[in-house]
Structure formats: C-alpha cells, structure tokens
Amino acid sequence: MSTGLPLSPPAAPVAGDVRYPSIEGLRAFDAAARLGSFERAGEELAVTASAVSKRVAALETLLGAPVFRRTAKALLLTAGGRDGNEPKRPLTRHGGRTQLHAIAAARRDGATRCLH
C-alpha cells in the first residue's frame, strides 16, 4: 500500500557514530586470510565464495582501505590486513573490534596512515 509520499533519503551518519564490522565479516576475513582464498574460506564457513567476498568487501568499506590484494591465483594481505590479522590480536576476539574501530575512525578523520 503506497501513501504517495516520496521516500526520504537515508539519514546521514551522526558525528561520532560508531560502526562495527559484522561478526560474519570478521570470520570471513579471518578464514580468507588463513586459507588464502575466498573459495576455501567459503568451504570452511559453509557459504559461497561470493558471500565471503561480499563480507570482506563490506569490511574494507568500513575501514576505507583494502585488506587483501587480489591476484589471479591468491589473496595477499595488505599491510592493513596484516595489522588486523596479528596472532596476538585476532579480529574475531574482543580486541579486534577496538582495533578496527580505531582504523576506521582514523580513515574517516583523514589520517594519513596508509593501510596498503
């Protein structure tokens, strides 16, 4: 049932708005980083390679930088991807969200630190 009123655009983000990556995105990143491909990560997570790729892309959008360099044969972690995938601070643990939030906030604020 249509009211005839135009749909309003999505609300602009509020200053200080905190966006966290989804747990599915973090798991997809973790599996792809460990296994070196979206296909193998998909097999481990019981989803398609396309689903893994989309979840990683959403994470990259949040961060404002790629976490993988995609080649024809493999996924290679960028410097930013390696920073987030350190064994002492896995992204799927509670500390990873804080680390990702700091990286995303720095990108939004125009910090010059490069994640590639």
N, C-alpha and C positions, 0 to 999 in steps of 0.2 A: 504494500500500500504506500503510495507516494504522497507526500504532503505538498509537493510543488515548490518547496523551498530549496534553494541551491545548497549543496553540501559545503560546509565550511572547510577550509584547508586545515591540515594537521597543525596543532599548536607548536609554536617554536619552542626549542629547548629552553628551559629556565636556567638562568645563571647558577652555576654550582650544581647543576643536575648531574647525578651520578649514574652512569651506565655501567653495568657489569656484564661480562660475557656470559652466555648461557653455559650450563654445565655440559650440554651436548657439544657446544663449540669447543670447549676446553678438552673434552675427551677426544674429539675428532682431531684436534691439533696434536695432542699427546700421541695418539696412535699413529698418525701420519708421520710425525717426527721420528718416532721409534722405528717404524716399519719402512719408511722411505717411499711410500706410495699411497694414493687415495684408495686404490683398489684393495690393497692388503688391509688398510685401516678399516675399510668398509666391511671386509670379511670378518675382522675381529669384532667390530661393533654391531654386526648383523644389520647393516644398512647398505645402500648402494654407494658406489664411489662418487656419484654425483651429489648425494646427500652430504658426504664428508667434505667434498669440495665447497659446497654452499655454506656449510657451517664454518669452515676455515675462512672463507671469503667474508662472512659476517664478522668474524673476529678481527680480520685485517681492516675492515671498515671502521670498527670501533677504535682500533689502535691508530689508524691513519697511515699505516705502512704495511708492506708485505712481511709475512713471517717465513714464507718459502720463496725460493727462486725455482720456478717450474722449468724443467728441461724435458726433452722427448723421452728420456729414459728414467728420470728420477726426480724426487723433490729434494732440494738442498735448502737447509735452514739459512736464513739471512742472519746478520748479527743480532737483530732484534729477536728473531725466533730462537737463536741460541741463548740469549739472555733470559728469555722466559722459560727455557727448557732445561735449565741447570738442574742436575740431580739433587742438589741441596735445597732447591726451591721449586718443586714440581708445580705446574699450574693447576693441577687437579686437587691440590691441597689448599687450605685456607690462606696461606701466604701469597699464593699466586694471584688471587683476586686483588689484593692490595697492590702488588707489583704492576699488574695490568692497568689498574685504575691510575696509578702514577704515570705510566707511559702514555695512556690515552689523554690524561689531563695535560701533560706536557705538550702533546701534539696540538690539542685544542688551543692552548695558550701561546702557540707559535714558538715553542722552544726549538733550538737549532740542533738538538741531538738527533742524529740520523740513525734509523733502525735498519738500514740495508746493509 
